[in-house]
Amino acid sequence: MEKRHKKLRKWDIIKSFFLWLTFSHACYNYERLQASAFAHAMAPIIKKLYDTKEEIAQGLKRHLVFFNTEPNVGAIIHGIVIAMEEERANGAPITDEAINSVKTGLMGPMAGIGDTITQGTITPILLAFGIGLAVEGNLIGPILYVILIAAAIIGIAYFMWMQGYRLGRKAVEQLLESNMFNNIITAAGVLGCTVIGALTGKFVNLSTKLTLSVGEAQINVQADIFDKIMPKLLPLLLTLGVFWLVKKGKNPITIMLYIVAFGVIGSVIGVF
Amino acid sequence: MKISLMQAFMIGLIYYLGNSTWLVGVGFYTVYRPLVAGTLVGLVLGDPVQGAIVGATINLIYLGFISAGGAIPGDPCLAGTLGTALAIASGLEPEAALALAVPIGLLGTLIWFGRMTVCAIFVHWADAYAEKGDTRGVMLMNVIPSQAFLFTISFIPVFLAALYGPSAVEAAISFLGQKVLHTLIVIGGMMPALGIALNMRAILKGNTIAYYFLGFFLSVYLKLDIVAVGAFAAIAAYLHMQFAKGGIADGKTA
């Protein structure tokens, strides 16, 4: 039984990429998360690679199972899966289970790495620059932020997608061995830490109105004590205190309530 | 200032757009963020600069915002759009707007929860098309019903809140008085500590805490702005990577 050799054109792969990029969270849900988006991106590939109705139905169902990853760094998975589907359509003995195990095996690690890189470092660093400019009333802040983040996100996703397709299952090993992810995370972490330190100094505000009477003299606690030790000492202590609560595993919403209570009590008794 | 019907309509659209799927995958990183949403709302209300200032201030609490696996601690986009609209329409200071944006952001999680729950239904519709081998049906089921539903639950509440919210906020604040406004500003001044702390948890790796203090001191002693600090931070990152590769610093640290 001779099988026709099937090759995807570059355009098929780019089209699938844009479908995923655009619609990855269109129907995000608690039951299967990004399942329908994965099937959406694969649908044109499946249609192109398989001939019979049964094969197409099977292919669509294969990609409608639970799936969730970080959509940009995780795009490497889609690239790999497209390469596997192409081999399978050309008669390679690749089972449903093989494709499924690649997807489920990689989606967790890629979500961890991806969230750290895109949501955890790139976004807040670029936001910090945008916010720094915007609070001065400079519209370049939001405009520059939009341009840079869009270029970064689309660039990362495209690179990962194409690497996945080109190298197949070897792609992940190669990227992990090259230490690329670790280097990016470490370097961006240093940059990010420095920048959020500056944000603390610039944007966290807390000062006290307390005055002490020592004999005749009135001492303004903020101006005469705290500002003499270090400007912005209270905001620094507050931020480190909140960080300590975060590290202890306190829920952010609980911490919000602490801050609100702290602010209300402090204002009422006249400390702030 | 009164928000007109048309302006409220546009603000509702901005919120939907930030949550929707139509911005080639970057909506979540752009319009969803208060910095951008606030600027757009300001544009609609005729003052993009004030919108950028308020949006940027509100964005500080969402600096450490990470949505992982569909769990979402607050809704930056709702806080950004409505917070900015209320601030501009009622003439609030950015810090007071930030304090108001916190409960608004928490309410937004209800919209997220509704969307994540109901959209599970549409995947079953996609299953039915898959069974028939209908690729077009599967593709449409990912987008059309989910986005129609999302539009309903995101556009309508924001449209109404933008229309009626500012007068309610103004009434509440004139009733409660200056003392309350002062408290809001105190709380708004402290809240960014949470956004920063949550982000620190994500990016702090072992010994990099020293760089946090470097940035802090560059800002409070040298009064550098954020972009200038970024330039020094880039040098620090480069040097750190060189030393970490097995250079001088590798001897006794770790």
Interface residues (C-beta under 8 A of the other chain):
Chain A: F18 L19 W20 L21 T22 F23 S24 H25 A26 C27 Y28 N29 Y30 E31 R32 L33 A35 S36 A37 A39 H40 A43 P44 I46 K47 K53 E54 I56 A57 L60 K61 L64 N68 P71 N72 A111 D115 T116 T118 Q119 G120 T121 T123 P124 I125 L127 A128 F129 G130 I131 G132 L133 A134 V135 E136 G137 N138 L139 G141 P142 Y145 V146 I149 A150 I153 I154 A157 N183 I185 T186 A187 A188 G189 V190 L191 G192 C193 T194 V195 I196 G197 A198 L199 T200 G201 K202 F203 V204 N205 L206 M230 P231 K232 P235 L236 L238 T239 G241 V242 F243 L245 V246 K247 P252 I253 I255 M256 I259 V260 F262 G263 V264 G266 S267 V268 F272
Chain B: T21 W22 L23 V24 G25 V26 F28 Y29 T30 R33 L35 V36 T39 P48 V49 A52 I53 G55 A56 T57 N59 L60 L63 G64 F65 I66 S67 A68 G69 G70 P73 G74 P94 E95 V102 L106 R115 M116 T117 V118 C119 A120 F122 V123 A126 D127 Y129 A130 E131 K132 G133 T135 R136 V138 M139 M141 N142 V143 P145 S146 Q147 K179 H182 T183 V186 I187 G189 M190 M191 P192 A193 L194 I196 A197 L198 N199 M200 R201 A202 I203 L204 K205 T208 I209 Y211 Y212 F213 L214 G215 F216 F217 L218 S219 V220 Y221 L224 D225 I226 V227 V229 G230 F232 A233 A234 A236 A237 Y238 H240 M241 A244
